[in-house]
Amino acid sequence: MPFSSSLNLFLIGNGLIIITLILNQNDSNKDAITNRNSVSQTNPLEKFTWGCVLLQLSLFLIQTKVTDF
């Protein structure tokens, strides 16, 4: 099943991207805490992170349905 194999690779890659984005947001929050003078700003990559998480969940559900049948 080449579709399942490529989907697995995509899920692994997307998972690594999600972990990297979350660690990046964690570091930027630590920097914001140390700089109290700055206005509270959201990280611009936050929406991209949520999009990757939703994509990951959707593809994981598709993968489980494909492998079940």
N, C-alpha and C positions, 0 to 999 in steps of 0.2 A: 504494500500500500504506500505509494510514493506521497500521496496527499497527507497521510497521517505522519509520515516522517518529516516532511517539510513543515507541517503544523507544529510538531514537537520542537523543531529548531526555532521556529518563530516565537513560540511561547517562552522558550529559554532566553532568547535574545530580548524579548519584551520584558521579561522578569528582571533581567540585569539592568535594563534601562530604568525600570521603576525603582529598583534599589538605589541606583546612582542618583536619580532625581530626589528621592526622599532624603538621602544623606546630604545632598546639596542644600535642600531646604532646611535641614537641621542645623547645618553650619551657618547658614545665613540668619537663622533665628538666634543663634548664639552671638553672632556679631551684632545683631540689632539690640540684644539685651545689654551688651557692653557699651554701646553707643546710645545712651538715653536721650541725646539731643535730637536724634532723627525722629521723624514722624513715622507712625506705624504704617508700614507698607507691606503689601503682600508680595510674595515672590512671583515674578512674571511666569515662571515655569510651573506654577501650581495647577493651572488649568490643563496644561499639557500632561502633568502627572496624573490627574484624575482621568483624563482621556485614555491614557495608557492603561490605567487600572481597569476601567470599564471595558476596554478592548481585550485585556487579558482575561477577564471573567467571561466575556462573551465567547471568545475563542476556546476557552477551557470547556464551556458548556457544549459547544459544537463538537469538540473533540470527544467528549464523553458520549454524546449521542451517536457519533460516527462509529466509535469502537464498540458500542453496545449492539449495533445491528449487524 
